[in-house]
Amino acid sequence: MAKSEKQKIKLLRIYDILRTESDEEHPMSTNALLERLREDGIQCERKSLASDIKLLNEYGYEVQIRRSQQNLYYPARRDLDLHAIRFLIDATQSATFLSKTQTKEIVAAIAMLAGTNKAEVLEDNILCFDKLKHSNDEVLEIITELDRAIAHRKRVSFEYHLIGVDGKAEPKTENGQIKRYDVKPVAMAYHGGYYYLIAFYEKYHDVVSYRIDRMREVRIGKESFPTGEFETKFKNGEMKNSMNAFGMWVGETKTIRMRLLNRHAGDIFDKFGEETKLIPDEEGKFLVTVEVNPDDPVFVGWCMSYGNELEILSPPEAQETLRRRAEEICAMYSNSKK
């Protein structure tokens, strides 16, 4: 780029340099700023720099000035506060659907929003105890493709890979052939550290969810599909059973009435929300009513984790599901060799 061309972007470079290389704790001096501009092949004098900074401030690109023998500059504000950047980094590190490589790249990019002086400190000063990561480095590209398919109402087909006992991901098969799913995408949802595709599957005539990190060989169809009843209900919130307190298990929800010890009240609020109504019952216990799929294995396991301190009162089929599961576990241990 010729010098005359570079001069045209002088204002942009002044603000960009200050945004990335300075902050309130590390303001940039007049000499340092002029030197950085010269390194970029942009000529700037002290007097014109003062005019440039004034012009930036007039148009909303606020630059703070500390008056001294040599003025000091730094951006007045950033798009995100430091605590917000910390939250984004923490959320990225906790997202199990991202690979280690993707996590590292995204964290570095987010940290740079705070400027180079604080980026390294941010990256090194945040502990992440959730280190579980998956190996699908294509997940971000897949999310982009699915976004496009949902926006343009295009069908999506894909393979679905599961990790076997050898630790390797293998595609699901049907009749000895790799199975390809063909669905109508409705939305994407983040839940429990994973991204899910929520789609309508004609085979089941129902909404189904798929973990995006398990999807491979994603292809978008050519023809658009019309709006269906399933999509309208989902977007109107009528299909809330597709995502509940226990994950993305799809199925019919029912009204479950339970009795628990009072000391588990906090667990109920954490799981179902602080607006959940708890009704005092017999001494030391309370009643609660929730909407859950009683066949969801995650819900069944959650109930069993409380032992005899949680009792399902209704409906009978929910009681039967829990009783049957408990009997299966007892039978396994009673029949095991000693």
Summary of the structure (lengths in Angstrom):
residues: 338
radius of gyration: 28.2
end to end distance: 80.5
largest distance: 89.5
contacts: 910
relative contact order: 0.07
helix: 43%
strand: 27%
